């Protein structure tokens, strides 16, 4: 198992290097002049050249990439041309909010999608199956930003059950920062009042993001379970008189969930890269809003930093998925 994990980790190195090179090249080839924009509308040619020297943008592109790459190895993601702040500090400030939102959405999607998909397969072609397929089809076809607006209108404005936007109210004292995830920090500090406030703000954006992966996970789990239920060993276990619950949870679930793991890993990365609209609708202070502001100001250092950060998290999640494959299916470890 250790050799299997080491092989997967070694494969991450060329992936991250290729991603960094691709994103760096695209950022430099984009139209517009961020240096002139940062220098100001009344800047002279000398002012623009001074700003370019300050950020090392007057050097050849290969040298710029080499300096950037060596800086990343030391935790330096460069400096924002527009705000003059280190990108690493901005990522440390904004990334926990996005991670908390994505983790909450995936928790809901996995926690409800797998049991519902299992139930739909067991009651195949009966009303639970028809109901789950109808709900999943509606959930997967709804844009997340539209769901967010509907949730805000119904639960926040009409019913007044949940907050309209934001991550934590300004008039309340947030829990001490340990991980940057407000819910986790509230639990670690024992501030359960702050935990309730954080969960109330997290509920609507997390549900809006969770419905699409929930529907996909449920449909994938249903299809995999139906396929496994038709295998010879399942028919043999039934013939031996084993209970349906034992067969389902001890033998069928372990084999049916393998294909669903791929969808879970892909959706995690997709949600990380697609939080912009939800964060904009709910005014959620994550890297989606941070990246949007960087695009509007043509500030390519934050754009590169956000892309690399999302890419690193995505390949790490897929590494974890590969490890889970190895645990569920020992034959995979030797491939």
TADAHU-V12048 format. One record per residue. N is the residue number from 0. OMEGA is omega in whole degrees, 0 to 359 (NA if undefined). NEAR is the number of other ideal C-beta (glycine too) atoms within 12 Angstrom. D_FIRST is the distance of its C-alpha to the first C-alpha in Angstrom with 1 decimal. Layout:
n->{N	N}
omega->{OMEGA	OMEGA}
near->{NEAR	NEAR}
d_first->{D_FIRST	D_FIRST}
//
This chain:
n->{0	1	2	3	4	5	6	7	8	9	10	11	12	13	14	15	16	17	18	19	20	21	22	23	24	25	26	27	28	29	30	31	32	33	34	35	36	37	38	39	40	41	42	43	44	45	46	47	48	49	50	51	52	53	54	55	56	57	58	59	60	61	62	63	64	65	66	67	68	69	70	71	72	73	74	75	76	77	78	79	80	81	82	83	84	85	86	87	88	89	90	91	92	93	94	95	96	97	98	99	100	101	102	103	104	105	106	107	108	109	110	111	112	113	114	115	116	117	118	119	120	121	122	123	124	125	126	127	128	129	130	131	132	133	134	135	136	137	138	139	140	141	142	143	144	145	146	147	148	149	150	151	152	153	154	155	156	157	158	159	160	161	162	163	164	165	166	167	168	169	170	171	172	173	174	175	176	177	178	179	180	181	182	183	184	185	186	187	188	189	190	191	192	193	194	195	196	197	198	199	200	201	202	203	204	205	206	207	208	209	210	211	212	213	214	215	216	217	218	219	220	221	222	223	224	225	226	227	228	229	230	231	232	233	234	235	236	237	238	239	240	241	242	243	244	245	246	247	248	249	250	251	252	253	254	255	256	257	258	259	260	261	262	263	264	265	266	267	268	269	270	271	272	273	274	275	276	277	278	279	280	281	282	283	284	285	286	287	288	289	290	291	292	293	294	295	296	297	298	299	300	301	302	303	304	305	306	307	308	309	310	311	312	313	314	315	316	317	318	319	320	321	322	323	324	325	326	327	328	329	330	331	332	333	334}
omega->{180	178	178	180	180	178	180	179	179	179	181	185	179	178	181	177	178	178	181	180	181	182	179	180	180	181	180	183	180	178	181	181	181	180	178	179	180	180	178	184	182	183	175	178	178	178	180	179	179	178	178	178	182	182	177	183	176	181	176	184	178	179	176	180	179	178	180	182	178	177	179	180	177	178	181	179	180	183	177	179	186	184	183	178	175	181	180	178	178	179	178	180	187	185	181	179	179	179	179	179	182	179	178	179	179	176	178	182	181	183	179	186	182	178	180	176	177	180	179	179	180	179	183	178	172	191	176	179	180	180	181	180	179	180	181	178	177	182	184	181	181	174	185	181	178	176	178	178	178	179	178	182	187	188	183	186	181	185	180	182	187	179	182	185	178	180	179	182	181	183	180	179	180	178	178	184	175	180	186	175	188	181	179	180	178	178	181	180	180	180	186	172	176	177	178	179	180	179	180	177	183	191	186	179	180	179	179	179	188	189	181	176	177	181	181	178	180	180	178	180	178	182	180	181	178	179	181	181	181	179	184	183	177	177	178	179	176	180	178	176	177	183	180	180	179	179	186	188	181	187	186	185	182	181	183	186	184	180	180	180	179	180	180	179	180	182	179	177	180	178	178	181	184	181	188	185	181	179	178	181	185	180	182	188	181	183	175	177	179	179	179	178	179	178	182	180	181	181	193	179	174	179	178	181	179	181	179	179	178	179	180	179	181	181	176	178	178	172	178	177	177	178	177	174	180	178	181	183	183	181	180	185	185	180	NA}
near->{17	11	13	24	21	17	20	27	21	14	18	25	18	13	22	28	21	17	27	31	26	19	32	32	19	16	33	27	12	18	11	18	21	30	30	23	21	30	25	15	10	8	18	13	13	11	18	25	17	19	27	23	15	19	28	23	30	16	17	12	18	14	14	26	25	18	21	34	24	16	25	30	15	13	15	20	35	41	28	31	34	28	20	18	24	21	39	26	21	34	38	23	23	35	37	30	41	43	35	37	46	41	33	36	42	34	28	33	41	30	21	28	39	36	26	34	43	36	25	37	36	28	23	22	15	14	13	22	26	16	18	33	27	18	24	32	18	17	32	27	16	24	19	38	24	20	33	38	25	21	33	30	18	19	24	25	17	13	13	13	15	29	29	27	27	30	38	33	19	10	8	21	17	28	27	17	20	18	21	27	30	40	36	25	24	31	21	19	21	13	23	15	19	28	25	22	27	35	28	29	34	41	30	41	48	41	33	42	47	40	37	35	43	42	34	34	46	43	33	36	42	37	26	32	40	25	20	31	29	18	19	11	18	28	16	13	22	20	11	13	10	19	13	18	14	16	28	27	20	16	26	33	28	26	26	34	35	29	30	41	33	24	34	37	31	25	36	37	31	26	43	39	26	31	43	31	26	43	38	26	31	40	22	41	30	44	39	39	33	40	38	24	26	36	23	18	24	24	35	39	43	43	36	41	40	40	34	37	38	37	28	28	31	29	30	24	30	29	29	23	29	30	25	26	29	26	20	22	20	13	12	21	21	11	13}
d_first->{0.0	3.8	5.5	5.1	6.3	8.7	10.0	10.9	12.5	14.5	15.8	17.3	19.7	21.9	22.0	23.4	25.7	27.0	27.6	29.5	31.6	32.4	33.4	35.4	37.3	38.1	39.3	41.6	43.0	43.9	47.7	49.5	50.0	48.1	49.8	53.2	52.3	51.1	54.2	56.5	59.1	61.8	59.7	61.3	59.6	59.4	57.6	55.1	54.5	54.2	51.4	49.6	49.8	48.6	45.3	44.9	45.7	48.3	45.9	44.5	41.6	39.2	40.0	39.7	36.2	35.3	36.8	35.0	31.5	32.1	33.4	30.2	28.1	30.5	30.4	33.7	33.9	37.6	40.7	42.2	45.5	47.1	46.3	45.7	42.8	39.4	37.0	34.2	36.5	37.3	33.6	33.0	36.0	35.4	31.7	31.2	33.9	32.1	28.7	30.4	32.2	29.2	27.0	30.0	30.5	26.9	27.0	30.2	29.0	25.8	27.7	30.5	29.2	26.6	29.2	32.0	30.2	29.3	33.0	34.3	32.5	33.7	37.2	37.2	40.6	42.1	43.2	39.9	38.3	41.3	41.4	37.7	38.1	41.3	39.9	36.8	38.9	41.2	38.5	36.7	40.0	41.2	40.8	39.2	42.0	44.5	42.7	42.8	46.5	47.2	45.3	47.3	50.5	50.0	48.0	49.2	52.7	54.1	52.5	51.7	48.7	46.2	46.6	47.5	45.3	43.7	40.8	42.9	46.7	48.5	50.7	47.8	45.9	42.2	39.7	38.7	36.1	32.7	30.1	32.7	31.9	35.2	34.0	31.3	33.8	36.4	34.2	33.3	37.0	38.2	40.5	40.3	43.4	41.6	38.6	41.0	42.5	39.2	38.1	41.5	41.2	37.6	38.4	40.3	38.2	34.9	36.4	37.8	34.5	32.6	34.8	33.6	29.9	30.7	32.7	30.1	27.3	29.8	30.9	27.4	26.4	29.7	29.2	25.7	26.9	30.0	28.0	25.8	28.9	30.4	27.7	29.0	26.7	28.1	31.6	31.0	29.9	33.1	35.1	33.9	35.3	32.2	33.1	32.5	30.8	28.3	27.5	27.3	25.1	22.9	22.3	23.7	22.4	18.7	19.2	21.9	20.2	17.5	20.2	21.6	18.6	19.5	23.0	22.1	20.2	23.1	25.7	24.4	25.1	28.3	29.6	29.0	31.0	33.5	34.7	37.9	40.2	39.1	39.3	42.7	44.1	43.0	43.6	40.1	39.6	36.2	35.1	36.6	40.1	39.3	38.3	41.4	43.7	42.2	42.8	46.4	47.1	45.3	43.3	40.4	38.5	37.6	36.8	34.3	32.8	32.4	30.9	28.3	27.5	27.0	24.9	22.6	22.2	21.7	18.9	17.2	17.7	16.3	13.1	12.9	13.9	11.2	8.6	10.9	11.1	7.5	8.6	12.0	11.4	8.8	10.7	9.8	6.2	8.5	11.2}
//
